[in-house]
Amino acid sequence: MQDGTKIKSGRGRPRAFDREQALLAAMRLFQTQGYSGTSLDDLANAMGIKRSSLNNTFGNKLALYQHTLALYEQRMGEQLTQRLFGGAELAESLNDYFSALIAIYCQEGGQGCFFTTTLPCVLRTEQTLQETFMANHTALESMFLARLQQAGHQDEQAEISAQLLLALQHTLSLRARAGVSQAALLKLSCAAIARILAA
């Protein structure tokens, strides 16, 4: 999806570039090298633009990273929210959600979740990123809680179950990053969901 942004190509007319694809390239680099290990020159090369154009379009490295986090959150929401709220039975919906989530986490050799594999290392040094992480954490927990309440789970136990489901999501991401197989992650996910719902 192109947004009409123009990048000067040296000679002749400026060329348009695909903003979303450029951000996806930056996201992949951040996820591979980490925030601290990724330079603006690395990012410009991966995104196919000059460093001056990167600065003019996205701002500094922190601002660019925040753009990639926002895009990741948007894309994950589009792919997964319907799965969580689409099924008639709670267990079916949760298994469908986590199955799709695991498939995403295991892409490209097992990258895991962009948030949980890149954000923790920089939370202590960037206040705005702490806020971003906690906002995402709260949104996910609230989403699980809403689905549990939709199925009739109430009170403190529903809140605890929502927290456990979020914890499951985090551990699946880290295990995928560590190279655990998709089949093993699915087995763990199904067993954990059954235990959480039985509590």
Sequence and secondary structure as in RCSB ss.txt:
>XXXX:A:sequence
MQDGTKIKSGRGRPRAFDREQALLAAMRLFQTQGYSGTSLDDLANAMGIKRSSLNNTFGNKLALYQHTLALYEQR
MGEQLTQRLFGGAELAESLNDYFSALIAIYCQEGGQGCFFTTTLPCVLRTEQTLQETFMANHTALESMFLARLQQ
AGHQDEQAEISAQLLLALQHTLSLRARAGVSQAALLKLSCAAIARILAA
>XXXX:A:secstr
     EE  SSSS EE  HHHHHHHHHHHHHHH STT  HHHHHHHHTS HHHHHHHH SHHHHHHHHHHHHHHH
HHHHHHHHHHHSSSHHHHHHHHHHHHHHHHTGGGT   HHHHHSGGGTTT HHHHHHHHHHHHHHHHHHHHHHHH
TT  HHHHHHHHHHHHHHHHHHHHHHHTT  HHHHHHHHHHHHHHHHH 
